[in-house]
Amino acid sequence: MTVGILGGSFNPVHAGHMMLASYLAQWDYVDEVWLTLSPRNPLKDATGLLPDTKRLAMLTLASRNARGIDICDLELSMPKPSYTINTLRALRERYPDKDFRLIIGSDNWQTFTQWREWEAILNEFGVIVYPRPGYPVEKRYVDGMELVEAPQVHISSTFVRNAIARGKDMSYFLPQGVNKYILDNKLYTNA
């Protein structure tokens, strides 16, 4: 079984995350996609990042009835900052019967050589790269990298947070249950 690891802060998880994960699982790029919650990306600013428990609760709601999509909270118990290579190796050790592949957007692919042990990620696990608006990828061969033509969604967690702060209705932009959770807990009102 091949599991795609789609990591992120999911602050919050939105429809674009779920559409991508569903596409990759249903179109057989992988058997399952695990949405892997990162406590803090070492390459990103943590300002406005909700506590892990709240982001995990939203991921749980989002994936509750999703076929081929599950969540992984392994990084929450690992040393910080969290490095992808350590997560992938820990998953391989914990689940030796599964093959893991990293899933990243073309925006992250452009800075991939800045990641810790990026060559080991390519060699040991492989990387699936999906398109992100404004970040084209040359269609040249890179060993260990697969470029997929997944549907593009022009939505980001930053957009969702800013819209909520402005009082906009995000119910069509968020997975079922997540919008209600955000409203009930008064999240992102000061984004």
N, C-alpha and C positions, 0 to 999 in steps of 0.2 A: 504494500500500500504506500502510495506517495502522498505526503501531506505538504501542502503549501503553507508557509509561515508568513502571514501578513501582519507585521508588527506596526505598532504606532501608539501614540498617546491617546487616541480616540477621545478627544476633548471637545465635542462629543463624537461618538460614532454617528455616521450619517448614512443616508441612502446610497451615496456613491461607494462607500466602503462595502456595503452589503451587495450592491449590484456587481461590483468587481469580483468579490469572493464567490458569489453564485455563478457568475459567468465562468470563472476558472474551473470550478468543480463540475458544472454541467457540461462544459465543452471538453472535458477530459484532459485538461492540462495537468490536473492533479485529481486524486480521489476525494480529498477533503481539503478545506482551508481552515486553519486555526488562526483566529484573530488573537494576536498575542499582545497583551497589554504591557506597554513599557512604562515603568515608573518615571523615568526621565531620560529623554534622548540627550546624550552628551553634546550633540551638535545643534541643539535648539534651546531657545530661551524658555525657562520654566514659568515665566510670569503668567498668571491667570490659569495655571494648571490646577484642575480640581483634584481633590484627594483620590488616591487609588481606589478606595472603596466605592466612591460614587461613579467613577468611570467604569469600574468592573460591573457595578449594578446595571448600568446602561448597556454594556456589552451583553450581559446575561439576558436582558429584555430583548435586545435586538436579535439574538441568535436562538431564542427559545423555540421557535417553530421552523427554523431555517434548515433545509435539507442540504447536507454536505458542508455545513459551516458549524464550527464549534469555537469555543474560547479557550485560551491558555493563559494562566496567570503565573507561570513559572518564574518570570522575571521579577515578580514582586518579592520573592524570597531569595533572590540572588544579590550579590554585592553591587553597590551603586558606585559609579554610573554603570549602566547596563550596556554591555557590548554584544552585538549580534552573534559574533563567532562563539562566545561563551554560551549563549542561549542555545544555539544550534547543536553544539557539542553536548550540552546537558540533556537536550531532548533525545539525541541519538543514543546516549547512554541509558536514559530512562525507558526509551521505547526502541529496543534494538530490532524489532520486527518491522519498523517503518523507515521509509526513505524521506528525508526532509529536503525541501527546496525553499529558498528565500524568495519572496515576492516583493518587488519594489517598483515605484513609479520612475518614469524616465527623468524626473527632476532629481531623484536620489541617485540614479545611475550616473548623472553628470558629475557627482561628487563622490562616487563610490570608492575611488582610490584614496580618499581621506579616511575611510573606515578602518578600524583596527583589523589587521589580518585579512584584508579584502581578497587577496589572492587565495588564501585558504578557504574562504567562503565559496569562491568560484570552483576551486578544485575538489573540495570535499562534499559540497552540497549542490551547487548550481544556483543560478539566479534567473527568475522569471521577471522580465521587465515589461510593464504595461505603459501605454502612452498617457502622458499628462499634457494638457493644453499649454502650449508655449515652450515645450521641452522636447524637441525632435531628437531622434536617435538615428545615427548613421546605420544603415542596414548592412554593416559589415560583420563578418564572422568573428565572434569572440568565444573561445572555448569556455564552456560552462555557463554561458548566457543564452537565454531564449527570449526573443522579442515576440510578444503576442499583440495582436490587433484587437484588444478588448475595447468595448464601447467606452467612449470618453464622456465623463460627466463634469460639467463646470460647476463644481460645488466643493467647498472646503469647510473644515471645522471652524476656521477663522470667520468665514462668511456667516456660518450659522450662529456663532457666538455674538457677532456684531449685530446681526438681525434680531436676535432675541433681546439684546440690550436696547434696541430701538423699538421694541414692542411688536415686532412682526410675527405673524403666524408661521411657524416652521413645521407644522404637522405633516405636510407633504414632502418635506426634505429629510425627515428623520424616520427611522424604523418604528414599527408599531410599538407603542408603549413608552418609547424614549421621550417623545415630546411631553407626554403627561408627567413623566418622572421629573423632567426639567422644570415644568411649571409648578408641580406640587412642591418641589424642593427649592423653588425660587433661585435656580442656578443661572449664571451668566447675565444677571440683570445689571451688573456693573462692569461688563466687558469693555 
